[in-house]
Structures are given as structure tokens and as C-alpha cells.
């Protein structure tokens, strides 16, 4: 049991050792995000979030999401650039 406690302490005390799990979590979140959206052509009013608008702009190449070319898609949903 002391070994397990030492390992747990080492993982929480040393961010470098915990980083692979964080990277995995980030990659998993990106995969889930990609699965949540598709490239169907919908109007900005039909989109549910800024993340979806960014996905359609960046991943699907739907440049019409950014009509004024300022890097902010669907300004009714997004306030900042993707």
C-alpha cells in the first residue's frame, strides 16, 4: 500500500508525469467535438454554439460563416476569433 501512495503523490506533485493524461484528455475532447458536429450547410441561426460555428469554419471550410473576414464566425454566437 505505501508504494501506491507514493506513486499517487508523485503523479499529483509532478505535472510532467501527469501531462500525458492531460494530453489524452485534450485529444479525447477534440474527437468528441469532431463527432458532435458535421459539415452540413446550416445558417448561423440554426447552429447551437460558437464551437459548432468554428468547426464549420475551420474544419469544413465554410468561409461564409465569417462574412466580414474578421476571423469571428457567426457573430450572433461568437464574440472572439476561433
N, CA, C and O atoms as a CHARMM CRD file, in Angstrom:
* protein
*
  328
    1    1 UNK  N      0.80900  -1.19900   0.00000 PROA 1      0.00000
    2    1 UNK  CA     0.00000   0.00000   0.00000 PROA 1      0.00000
    3    1 UNK  C      0.85600   1.26900   0.00000 PROA 1      0.00000
    4    1 UNK  O      0.47800   2.22200  -0.68100 PROA 1      0.00000
    5    2 UNK  N      1.97900   1.34600   0.71400 PROA 2      0.00000
    6    2 UNK  CA     2.80100   2.55400   0.69000 PROA 2      0.00000
    7    2 UNK  C      3.28900   2.89200  -0.71200 PROA 2      0.00000
    8    2 UNK  O      3.40800   4.07000  -1.05000 PROA 2      0.00000
    9    3 UNK  N      3.57200   1.88900  -1.53500 PROA 3      0.00000
   10    3 UNK  CA     4.03200   2.16900  -2.90100 PROA 3      0.00000
   11    3 UNK  C      2.94800   2.89900  -3.69300 PROA 3      0.00000
   12    3 UNK  O      3.24100   3.85500  -4.41100 PROA 3      0.00000
   13    4 UNK  N      1.73600   2.46500  -3.56700 PROA 4      0.00000
   14    4 UNK  CA     0.62900   3.09400  -4.28200 PROA 4      0.00000
   15    4 UNK  C      0.48400   4.55300  -3.84900 PROA 4      0.00000
   16    4 UNK  O      0.26200   5.42600  -4.68800 PROA 4      0.00000
   17    5 UNK  N      0.60500   4.82000  -2.57500 PROA 5      0.00000
   18    5 UNK  CA     0.51700   6.19000  -2.08200 PROA 5      0.00000
   19    5 UNK  C      1.64000   7.04300  -2.64600 PROA 5      0.00000
   20    5 UNK  O      1.42200   8.20100  -3.00400 PROA 5      0.00000
   21    6 UNK  N      2.83500   6.48400  -2.72700 PROA 6      0.00000
   22    6 UNK  CA     3.98600   7.20100  -3.26000 PROA 6      0.00000
   23    6 UNK  C      3.78600   7.51500  -4.73300 PROA 6      0.00000
   24    6 UNK  O      4.10500   8.61500  -5.18300 PROA 6      0.00000
   25    7 UNK  N      3.26100   6.56000  -5.48200 PROA 7      0.00000
   26    7 UNK  CA     3.00200   6.78400  -6.90500 PROA 7      0.00000
   27    7 UNK  C      1.95400   7.87600  -7.07200 PROA 7      0.00000
   28    7 UNK  O      2.12500   8.77600  -7.89500 PROA 7      0.00000
   29    8 UNK  N      0.89200   7.81000  -6.31500 PROA 8      0.00000
   30    8 UNK  CA    -0.15900   8.83000  -6.39800 PROA 8      0.00000
   31    8 UNK  C      0.38900  10.21200  -6.05800 PROA 8      0.00000
   32    8 UNK  O      0.06300  11.19800  -6.71900 PROA 8      0.00000
   33    9 UNK  N      1.22200  10.27600  -5.02800 PROA 9      0.00000
   34    9 UNK  CA     1.82500  11.54100  -4.63900 PROA 9      0.00000
   35    9 UNK  C      2.73300  12.05700  -5.74600 PROA 9      0.00000
   36    9 UNK  O      2.72300  13.24800  -6.05500 PROA 9      0.00000
   37   10 UNK  N      3.51300  11.17100  -6.34000 PROA 10     0.00000
   38   10 UNK  CA     4.42300  11.57500  -7.41100 PROA 10     0.00000
   39   10 UNK  C      3.65400  12.10500  -8.61300 PROA 10     0.00000
   40   10 UNK  O      4.06700  13.09700  -9.21400 PROA 10     0.00000
   41   11 UNK  N      2.56500  11.47800  -8.96900 PROA 11     0.00000
   42   11 UNK  CA     1.79200  11.91100 -10.13100 PROA 11     0.00000
   43   11 UNK  C      1.10500  13.25000  -9.88800 PROA 11     0.00000
   44   11 UNK  O      0.99400  14.06100 -10.80700 PROA 11     0.00000
   45   12 UNK  N      0.65400  13.48500  -8.69600 PROA 12     0.00000
   46   12 UNK  CA    -0.01800  14.75700  -8.42600 PROA 12     0.00000
   47   12 UNK  C      0.96700  15.87400  -8.15000 PROA 12     0.00000
   48   12 UNK  O      0.66300  17.04400  -8.38200 PROA 12     0.00000
   49   13 UNK  N      2.14500  15.52300  -7.65800 PROA 13     0.00000
   50   13 UNK  CA     3.12700  16.54600  -7.32200 PROA 13     0.00000
   51   13 UNK  C      3.96500  16.96600  -8.51800 PROA 13     0.00000
   52   13 UNK  O      4.55700  18.04500  -8.50700 PROA 13     0.00000
   53   14 UNK  N      4.02400  16.14300  -9.53600 PROA 14     0.00000
   54   14 UNK  CA     4.88800  16.42000 -10.68000 PROA 14     0.00000
   55   14 UNK  C      4.03400  16.56800 -11.94300 PROA 14     0.00000
   56   14 UNK  O      3.61200  15.55800 -12.50500 PROA 14     0.00000
   57   15 UNK  N      3.76900  17.78200 -12.40300 PROA 15     0.00000
   58   15 UNK  CA     2.93300  17.98800 -13.57500 PROA 15     0.00000
   59   15 UNK  C      3.46400  17.29000 -14.82000 PROA 15     0.00000
   60   15 UNK  O      2.67700  16.89300 -15.67900 PROA 15     0.00000
   61   16 UNK  N      4.77300  17.13300 -14.93800 PROA 16     0.00000
   62   16 UNK  CA     5.33900  16.47800 -16.12400 PROA 16     0.00000
   63   16 UNK  C      4.88800  15.03400 -16.21300 PROA 16     0.00000
   64   16 UNK  O      4.68300  14.51000 -17.30800 PROA 16     0.00000
   65   17 UNK  N      4.73200  14.38300 -15.06000 PROA 17     0.00000
   66   17 UNK  CA     4.28000  12.99400 -15.07800 PROA 17     0.00000
   67   17 UNK  C      2.79200  12.90100 -15.38400 PROA 17     0.00000
   68   17 UNK  O      2.34100  11.90600 -15.95100 PROA 17     0.00000
   69   18 UNK  N      2.04300  13.89400 -15.02700 PROA 18     0.00000
   70   18 UNK  CA     0.60700  13.87400 -15.25700 PROA 18     0.00000
   71   18 UNK  C      0.24400  14.39500 -16.64700 PROA 18     0.00000
   72   18 UNK  O     -0.89500  14.22500 -17.08400 PROA 18     0.00000
   73   19 UNK  N      1.17200  15.01800 -17.33900 PROA 19     0.00000
   74   19 UNK  CA     0.90100  15.63500 -18.63500 PROA 19     0.00000
   75   19 UNK  C      0.33400  14.67500 -19.68100 PROA 19     0.00000
   76   19 UNK  O     -0.58600  15.05800 -20.40400 PROA 19     0.00000
   77   20 UNK  N      0.84900  13.43200 -19.79300 PROA 20     0.00000
   78   20 UNK  CA     0.26800  12.55100 -20.80500 PROA 20     0.00000
   79   20 UNK  C     -1.23600  12.34800 -20.63900 PROA 20     0.00000
   80   20 UNK  O     -1.96600  12.24400 -21.62400 PROA 20     0.00000
   81   21 UNK  N     -1.69400  12.29300 -19.39500 PROA 21     0.00000
   82   21 UNK  CA    -3.12900  12.15500 -19.16800 PROA 21     0.00000
   83   21 UNK  C     -3.86500  13.40700 -19.62800 PROA 21     0.00000
   84   21 UNK  O     -4.96000  13.31300 -20.18200 PROA 21     0.00000
   85   22 UNK  N     -3.27500  14.57800 -19.40300 PROA 22     0.00000
   86   22 UNK  CA    -3.89600  15.83300 -19.83600 PROA 22     0.00000
   87   22 UNK  C     -3.94500  15.88900 -21.36000 PROA 22     0.00000
   88   22 UNK  O     -4.95200  16.29700 -21.93900 PROA 22     0.00000
   89   23 UNK  N     -2.84300  15.47400 -22.01500 PROA 23     0.00000
   90   23 UNK  CA    -2.82300  15.43800 -23.48000 PROA 23     0.00000
   91   23 UNK  C     -3.90000  14.50400 -24.00200 PROA 23     0.00000
   92   23 UNK  O     -4.59700  14.82300 -24.96600 PROA 23     0.00000
   93   24 UNK  N     -4.03400  13.35300 -23.36300 PROA 24     0.00000
   94   24 UNK  CA    -5.05000  12.39200 -23.77100 PROA 24     0.00000
   95   24 UNK  C     -6.44400  12.99600 -23.62600 PROA 24     0.00000
   96   24 UNK  O     -7.29100  12.83400 -24.50400 PROA 24     0.00000
   97   25 UNK  N     -6.67500  13.68800 -22.52100 PROA 25     0.00000
   98   25 UNK  CA    -7.98100  14.30700 -22.27900 PROA 25     0.00000
   99   25 UNK  C     -8.27600  15.36500 -23.34600 PROA 25     0.00000
  100   25 UNK  O     -9.40600  15.46700 -23.82300 PROA 25     0.00000
  101   26 UNK  N     -7.25900  16.15200 -23.71800 PROA 26     0.00000
  102   26 UNK  CA    -7.44000  17.16700 -24.75900 PROA 26     0.00000
  103   26 UNK  C     -7.76100  16.51900 -26.10300 PROA 26     0.00000
  104   26 UNK  O     -8.65000  16.97200 -26.82500 PROA 26     0.00000
  105   27 UNK  N     -7.02400  15.45000 -26.43300 PROA 27     0.00000
  106   27 UNK  CA    -7.28200  14.75600 -27.70100 PROA 27     0.00000
  107   27 UNK  C     -8.66100  14.12400 -27.70800 PROA 27     0.00000
  108   27 UNK  O     -9.36000  14.15900 -28.72000 PROA 27     0.00000
  109   28 UNK  N     -9.05200  13.54800 -26.58500 PROA 28     0.00000
  110   28 UNK  CA   -10.36800  12.93300 -26.48500 PROA 28     0.00000
  111   28 UNK  C    -11.46600  13.98800 -26.63800 PROA 28     0.00000
  112   28 UNK  O    -12.47400  13.74300 -27.30200 PROA 28     0.00000
  113   29 UNK  N    -11.27800  15.13600 -26.03800 PROA 29     0.00000
  114   29 UNK  CA   -12.25600  16.22700 -26.16400 PROA 29     0.00000
  115   29 UNK  C    -12.36400  16.67600 -27.61900 PROA 29     0.00000
  116   29 UNK  O    -13.46300  16.95500 -28.09900 PROA 29     0.00000
  117   30 UNK  N    -11.23600  16.74900 -28.32600 PROA 30     0.00000
  118   30 UNK  CA   -11.25900  17.14700 -29.73500 PROA 30     0.00000
  119   30 UNK  C    -12.00000  16.12300 -30.57600 PROA 30     0.00000
  120   30 UNK  O    -12.74600  16.48600 -31.48500 PROA 30     0.00000
  121   31 UNK  N    -11.80000  14.85000 -30.27900 PROA 31     0.00000
  122   31 UNK  CA   -12.50200  13.79100 -31.02000 PROA 31     0.00000
  123   31 UNK  C    -13.99200  13.87100 -30.75700 PROA 31     0.00000
  124   31 UNK  O    -14.79700  13.76800 -31.68400 PROA 31     0.00000
  125   32 UNK  N    -14.36200  14.05500 -29.50400 PROA 32     0.00000
  126   32 UNK  CA   -15.79100  14.16700 -29.18200 PROA 32     0.00000
  127   32 UNK  C    -16.41600  15.37700 -29.86500 PROA 32     0.00000
  128   32 UNK  O    -17.54700  15.30900 -30.34800 PROA 32     0.00000
  129   33 UNK  N    -15.67800  16.48600 -29.90600 PROA 33     0.00000
  130   33 UNK  CA   -16.16600  17.68600 -30.56100 PROA 33     0.00000
  131   33 UNK  C    -16.36700  17.41400 -32.05100 PROA 33     0.00000
  132   33 UNK  O    -17.38600  17.79700 -32.62400 PROA 33     0.00000
  133   34 UNK  N    -15.40100  16.75700 -32.66700 PROA 34     0.00000
  134   34 UNK  CA   -15.49800  16.45500 -34.09300 PROA 34     0.00000
  135   34 UNK  C    -16.67600  15.53400 -34.37200 PROA 34     0.00000
  136   34 UNK  O    -17.31700  15.65700 -35.41500 PROA 34     0.00000
  137   35 UNK  N    -16.96900  14.62400 -33.47100 PROA 35     0.00000
  138   35 UNK  CA   -18.09800  13.72500 -33.66200 PROA 35     0.00000
  139   35 UNK  C    -19.42500  14.43200 -33.41200 PROA 35     0.00000
  140   35 UNK  O    -20.46200  14.00600 -33.92100 PROA 35     0.00000
  141   36 UNK  N    -19.39700  15.49700 -32.64000 PROA 36     0.00000
  142   36 UNK  CA   -20.62500  16.20000 -32.30300 PROA 36     0.00000
  143   36 UNK  C    -21.13200  17.05700 -33.46500 PROA 36     0.00000
  144   36 UNK  O    -22.33000  17.32500 -33.55700 PROA 36     0.00000
  145   37 UNK  N    -20.23600  17.48600 -34.34600 PROA 37     0.00000
  146   37 UNK  CA   -20.59900  18.37600 -35.44300 PROA 37     0.00000
  147   37 UNK  C    -20.35200  17.69600 -36.78000 PROA 37     0.00000
  148   37 UNK  O    -19.59200  16.73200 -36.87200 PROA 37     0.00000
  149   38 UNK  N    -20.99700  18.20500 -37.80100 PROA 38     0.00000
  150   38 UNK  CA   -20.76800  17.70900 -39.15200 PROA 38     0.00000
  151   38 UNK  C    -20.67400  18.90800 -40.09100 PROA 38     0.00000
  152   38 UNK  O    -20.75700  20.05600 -39.65400 PROA 38     0.00000
  153   39 UNK  N    -20.50400  18.63900 -41.35900 PROA 39     0.00000
  154   39 UNK  CA   -20.29700  19.71600 -42.33400 PROA 39     0.00000
  155   39 UNK  C    -21.55900  20.05500 -43.12800 PROA 39     0.00000
  156   39 UNK  O    -21.48000  20.61800 -44.22000 PROA 39     0.00000
  157   40 UNK  N    -22.71000  19.71100 -42.58100 PROA 40     0.00000
  158   40 UNK  CA   -23.94300  20.13500 -43.26100 PROA 40     0.00000
  159   40 UNK  C    -23.98700  21.65200 -43.31200 PROA 40     0.00000
  160   40 UNK  O    -23.52900  22.33300 -42.39400 PROA 40     0.00000
  161   41 UNK  N    -24.53400  22.16200 -44.37700 PROA 41     0.00000
  162   41 UNK  CA   -24.60200  23.61200 -44.57100 PROA 41     0.00000
  163   41 UNK  C    -25.85400  24.15200 -43.89400 PROA 41     0.00000
  164   41 UNK  O    -26.95700  24.05400 -44.43300 PROA 41     0.00000
  165   42 UNK  N    -25.67300  24.72100 -42.71500 PROA 42     0.00000
  166   42 UNK  CA   -26.77500  25.31700 -41.96700 PROA 42     0.00000
  167   42 UNK  C    -26.50500  26.80400 -41.80000 PROA 42     0.00000
  168   42 UNK  O    -25.35600  27.24200 -41.85900 PROA 42     0.00000
  169   43 UNK  N    -27.54700  27.56900 -41.59400 PROA 43     0.00000
  170   43 UNK  CA   -27.35900  29.00400 -41.34200 PROA 43     0.00000
  171   43 UNK  C    -26.85500  29.19800 -39.92000 PROA 43     0.00000
  172   43 UNK  O    -26.99400  28.30900 -39.07900 PROA 43     0.00000
  173   44 UNK  N    -26.27800  30.34200 -39.65700 PROA 44     0.00000
  174   44 UNK  CA   -25.77900  30.63500 -38.31200 PROA 44     0.00000
  175   44 UNK  C    -26.89800  30.55400 -37.27200 PROA 44     0.00000
  176   44 UNK  O    -26.65900  30.14200 -36.13700 PROA 44     0.00000
  177   45 UNK  N    -28.08600  30.93400 -37.64400 PROA 45     0.00000
  178   45 UNK  CA   -29.21200  30.88500 -36.70400 PROA 45     0.00000
  179   45 UNK  C    -29.56200  29.45200 -36.32200 PROA 45     0.00000
  180   45 UNK  O    -30.13700  29.21600 -35.26000 PROA 45     0.00000
  181   46 UNK  N    -29.21700  28.49100 -37.18500 PROA 46     0.00000
  182   46 UNK  CA   -29.52000  27.08800 -36.91400 PROA 46     0.00000
  183   46 UNK  C    -28.43700  26.40000 -36.08500 PROA 46     0.00000
  184   46 UNK  O    -28.64400  25.28500 -35.60600 PROA 46     0.00000
  185   47 UNK  N    -27.29500  27.04400 -35.91000 PROA 47     0.00000
  186   47 UNK  CA   -26.20200  26.44200 -35.14900 PROA 47     0.00000
  187   47 UNK  C    -26.45800  26.60500 -33.66200 PROA 47     0.00000
  188   47 UNK  O    -27.12900  27.54300 -33.23200 PROA 47     0.00000
  189   48 UNK  N    -25.91300  25.67600 -32.88000 PROA 48     0.00000
  190   48 UNK  CA   -26.20200  25.68300 -31.44600 PROA 48     0.00000
  191   48 UNK  C    -25.14600  26.36600 -30.59300 PROA 48     0.00000
  192   48 UNK  O    -25.41400  26.70700 -29.44100 PROA 48     0.00000
  193   49 UNK  N    -23.94100  26.57400 -31.13900 PROA 49     0.00000
  194   49 UNK  CA   -22.88100  27.14800 -30.30900 PROA 49     0.00000
  195   49 UNK  C    -21.78200  27.77200 -31.16400 PROA 49     0.00000
  196   49 UNK  O    -21.71000  27.56200 -32.37500 PROA 49     0.00000
  197   50 UNK  N    -20.94400  28.53000 -30.50700 PROA 50     0.00000
  198   50 UNK  CA   -19.77300  29.10400 -31.16600 PROA 50     0.00000
  199   50 UNK  C    -18.81300  27.99500 -31.58300 PROA 50     0.00000
  200   50 UNK  O    -18.18300  28.08700 -32.63700 PROA 50     0.00000
  201   51 UNK  N    -18.69500  26.95500 -30.77200 PROA 51     0.00000
  202   51 UNK  CA   -17.81100  25.83500 -31.10600 PROA 51     0.00000
  203   51 UNK  C    -18.23800  25.19400 -32.42100 PROA 51     0.00000
  204   51 UNK  O    -17.39400  24.82500 -33.23800 PROA 51     0.00000
  205   52 UNK  N    -19.52900  25.06300 -32.62400 PROA 52     0.00000
  206   52 UNK  CA   -20.02600  24.48600 -33.87600 PROA 52     0.00000
  207   52 UNK  C    -19.72900  25.41900 -35.04900 PROA 52     0.00000
  208   52 UNK  O    -19.35500  24.95600 -36.12700 PROA 52     0.00000
  209   53 UNK  N    -19.89000  26.71200 -34.85100 PROA 53     0.00000
  210   53 UNK  CA   -19.58300  27.67600 -35.90600 PROA 53     0.00000
  211   53 UNK  C    -18.09800  27.62600 -36.26000 PROA 53     0.00000
  212   53 UNK  O    -17.74100  27.67000 -37.43700 PROA 53     0.00000
  213   54 UNK  N    -17.23900  27.53700 -35.26300 PROA 54     0.00000
  214   54 UNK  CA   -15.79700  27.43500 -35.50400 PROA 54     0.00000
  215   54 UNK  C    -15.46100  26.14700 -36.23200 PROA 54     0.00000
  216   54 UNK  O    -14.62800  26.14100 -37.13800 PROA 54     0.00000
  217   55 UNK  N    -16.09700  25.06800 -35.84600 PROA 55     0.00000
  218   55 UNK  CA   -15.86300  23.78900 -36.51700 PROA 55     0.00000
  219   55 UNK  C    -16.21200  23.90300 -37.99300 PROA 55     0.00000
  220   55 UNK  O    -15.44000  23.47400 -38.85000 PROA 55     0.00000
  221   56 UNK  N    -17.36100  24.47500 -38.29200 PROA 56     0.00000
  222   56 UNK  CA   -17.78700  24.60500 -39.68400 PROA 56     0.00000
  223   56 UNK  C    -16.86900  25.53400 -40.47100 PROA 56     0.00000
  224   56 UNK  O    -16.62100  25.30600 -41.65500 PROA 56     0.00000
  225   57 UNK  N    -16.36600  26.57400 -39.82400 PROA 57     0.00000
  226   57 UNK  CA   -15.44300  27.48000 -40.49100 PROA 57     0.00000
  227   57 UNK  C    -14.08600  26.82300 -40.72500 PROA 57     0.00000
  228   57 UNK  O    -13.57000  26.83400 -41.84200 PROA 57     0.00000
  229   58 UNK  N    -13.51400  26.25400 -39.67600 PROA 58     0.00000
  230   58 UNK  CA   -12.14600  25.75200 -39.74800 PROA 58     0.00000
  231   58 UNK  C    -12.02800  24.34700 -40.32500 PROA 58     0.00000
  232   58 UNK  O    -11.13500  24.08600 -41.13200 PROA 58     0.00000
  233   59 UNK  N    -12.90400  23.45000 -39.92900 PROA 59     0.00000
  234   59 UNK  CA   -12.79400  22.06500 -40.36800 PROA 59     0.00000
  235   59 UNK  C    -13.51500  21.80500 -41.68900 PROA 59     0.00000
  236   59 UNK  O    -13.07200  20.98100 -42.49000 PROA 59     0.00000
  237   60 UNK  N    -14.61800  22.50300 -41.91400 PROA 60     0.00000
  238   60 UNK  CA   -15.41200  22.26000 -43.11200 PROA 60     0.00000
  239   60 UNK  C    -15.12000  23.26300 -44.22100 PROA 60     0.00000
  240   60 UNK  O    -15.54900  23.08300 -45.36100 PROA 60     0.00000
  241   61 UNK  N    -14.39100  24.31500 -43.88200 PROA 61     0.00000
  242   61 UNK  CA   -14.04600  25.31900 -44.88200 PROA 61     0.00000
  243   61 UNK  C    -15.21000  26.18900 -45.31500 PROA 61     0.00000
  244   61 UNK  O    -15.20400  26.72800 -46.42200 PROA 61     0.00000
  245   62 UNK  N    -16.19700  26.33000 -44.46500 PROA 62     0.00000
  246   62 UNK  CA   -17.35800  27.15000 -44.79100 PROA 62     0.00000
  247   62 UNK  C    -17.04000  28.61700 -44.48400 PROA 62     0.00000
  248   62 UNK  O    -17.41700  29.14800 -43.43900 PROA 62     0.00000
  249   63 UNK  N    -16.34200  29.25000 -45.42100 PROA 63     0.00000
  250   63 UNK  CA   -15.88400  30.63200 -45.20600 PROA 63     0.00000
  251   63 UNK  C    -17.04300  31.62100 -45.09300 PROA 63     0.00000
  252   63 UNK  O    -16.86500  32.72100 -44.57100 PROA 63     0.00000
  253   64 UNK  N    -18.21400  31.24600 -45.57300 PROA 64     0.00000
  254   64 UNK  CA   -19.36200  32.15700 -45.44300 PROA 64     0.00000
  255   64 UNK  C    -19.77500  32.34900 -43.98500 PROA 64     0.00000
  256   64 UNK  O    -20.55900  33.24800 -43.68000 PROA 64     0.00000
  257   65 UNK  N    -19.25600  31.51200 -43.07800 PROA 65     0.00000
  258   65 UNK  CA   -19.51700  31.70100 -41.64300 PROA 65     0.00000
  259   65 UNK  C    -18.89100  32.99700 -41.14800 PROA 65     0.00000
  260   65 UNK  O    -19.31000  33.54900 -40.13100 PROA 65     0.00000
  261   66 UNK  N    -17.88100  33.48200 -41.87800 PROA 66     0.00000
  262   66 UNK  CA   -17.17300  34.71100 -41.49900 PROA 66     0.00000
  263   66 UNK  C    -17.32500  35.71200 -42.63700 PROA 66     0.00000
  264   66 UNK  O    -16.37900  35.96400 -43.38500 PROA 66     0.00000
  265   67 UNK  N    -18.50100  36.27100 -42.76000 PROA 67     0.00000
  266   67 UNK  CA   -18.82300  37.16300 -43.86900 PROA 67     0.00000
  267   67 UNK  C    -17.94400  38.39800 -43.96700 PROA 67     0.00000
  268   67 UNK  O    -17.61800  38.83700 -45.07000 PROA 67     0.00000
  269   68 UNK  N    -17.55600  38.96200 -42.83300 PROA 68     0.00000
  270   68 UNK  CA   -16.73900  40.18200 -42.87200 PROA 68     0.00000
  271   68 UNK  C    -15.24000  39.89100 -42.74900 PROA 68     0.00000
  272   68 UNK  O    -14.43900  40.81700 -42.62400 PROA 68     0.00000
  273   69 UNK  N    -14.86100  38.61900 -42.78300 PROA 69     0.00000
  274   69 UNK  CA   -13.45000  38.18400 -42.80300 PROA 69     0.00000
  275   69 UNK  C    -12.63200  38.68500 -41.61200 PROA 69     0.00000
  276   69 UNK  O    -11.44400  38.97500 -41.75700 PROA 69     0.00000
  277   70 UNK  N    -13.26100  38.79000 -40.43200 PROA 70     0.00000
  278   70 UNK  CA   -12.52600  39.22600 -39.24800 PROA 70     0.00000
  279   70 UNK  C    -12.09300  38.05900 -38.36300 PROA 70     0.00000
  280   70 UNK  O    -11.51400  38.26900 -37.29700 PROA 70     0.00000
  281   71 UNK  N    -12.37000  36.83400 -38.79900 PROA 71     0.00000
  282   71 UNK  CA   -11.97800  35.65100 -38.04200 PROA 71     0.00000
  283   71 UNK  C    -13.00100  35.21300 -37.01400 PROA 71     0.00000
  284   71 UNK  O    -12.79000  34.22600 -36.30900 PROA 71     0.00000
  285   72 UNK  N    -14.09800  35.92800 -36.92100 PROA 72     0.00000
  286   72 UNK  CA   -15.16100  35.58600 -35.97100 PROA 72     0.00000
  287   72 UNK  C    -16.35600  35.04900 -36.76500 PROA 72     0.00000
  288   72 UNK  O    -17.03100  35.81600 -37.45100 PROA 72     0.00000
  289   73 UNK  N    -16.62200  33.75700 -36.68300 PROA 73     0.00000
  290   73 UNK  CA   -17.75600  33.21200 -37.41400 PROA 73     0.00000
  291   73 UNK  C    -19.06900  33.45700 -36.66600 PROA 73     0.00000
  292   73 UNK  O    -19.09000  33.56900 -35.44000 PROA 73     0.00000
  293   74 UNK  N    -20.12400  33.53400 -37.40300 PROA 74     0.00000
  294   74 UNK  CA   -21.46600  33.63800 -36.80800 PROA 74     0.00000
  295   74 UNK  C    -21.46200  34.56500 -35.59500 PROA 74     0.00000
  296   74 UNK  O    -21.56800  34.11100 -34.45600 PROA 74     0.00000
  297   75 UNK  N    -21.34300  35.81800 -35.84100 PROA 75     0.00000
  298   75 UNK  CA   -21.17300  36.79100 -34.76100 PROA 75     0.00000
  299   75 UNK  C    -22.37900  36.85400 -33.81100 PROA 75     0.00000
  300   75 UNK  O    -22.29600  37.46900 -32.74800 PROA 75     0.00000
  301   76 UNK  N    -23.48200  36.23000 -34.18500 PROA 76     0.00000
  302   76 UNK  CA   -24.59700  36.11300 -33.25500 PROA 76     0.00000
  303   76 UNK  C    -24.27600  35.08600 -32.15500 PROA 76     0.00000
  304   76 UNK  O    -24.90100  35.09900 -31.09500 PROA 76     0.00000
  305   77 UNK  N    -23.29500  34.19200 -32.41100 PROA 77     0.00000
  306   77 UNK  CA   -22.89500  33.18000 -31.44700 PROA 77     0.00000
  307   77 UNK  C    -21.51900  33.43600 -30.84000 PROA 77     0.00000
  308   77 UNK  O    -21.30100  33.18700 -29.65500 PROA 77     0.00000
  309   78 UNK  N    -20.60400  33.93000 -31.64800 PROA 78     0.00000
  310   78 UNK  CA   -19.19900  34.08600 -31.22500 PROA 78     0.00000
  311   78 UNK  C    -18.84000  35.54400 -31.02100 PROA 78     0.00000
  312   78 UNK  O    -19.26400  36.42000 -31.77500 PROA 78     0.00000
  313   79 UNK  N    -18.05900  35.78200 -29.99700 PROA 79     0.00000
  314   79 UNK  CA   -17.58800  37.14000 -29.71300 PROA 79     0.00000
  315   79 UNK  C    -16.09600  37.30000 -29.99900 PROA 79     0.00000
  316   79 UNK  O    -15.59500  38.42000 -30.10900 PROA 79     0.00000
  317   80 UNK  N    -15.38700  36.16900 -30.11900 PROA 80     0.00000
  318   80 UNK  CA   -13.94100  36.20500 -30.38100 PROA 80     0.00000
  319   80 UNK  C    -13.60200  35.26200 -31.52500 PROA 80     0.00000
  320   80 UNK  O    -14.42000  34.43900 -31.93700 PROA 80     0.00000
  321   81 UNK  N    -12.37800  35.39600 -32.03100 PROA 81     0.00000
  322   81 UNK  CA   -11.90400  34.54800 -33.10900 PROA 81     0.00000
  323   81 UNK  C    -11.76000  33.10200 -32.63500 PROA 81     0.00000
  324   81 UNK  O    -11.55900  32.84200 -31.44900 PROA 81     0.00000
  325   82 UNK  N    -11.86400  32.18500 -33.56200 PROA 82     0.00000
  326   82 UNK  CA   -11.69900  30.75600 -33.24900 PROA 82     0.00000
  327   82 UNK  C    -10.25400  30.45400 -32.92900 PROA 82     0.00000
  328   82 UNK  O     -9.91300  29.30700 -32.64000 PROA 82     0.00000
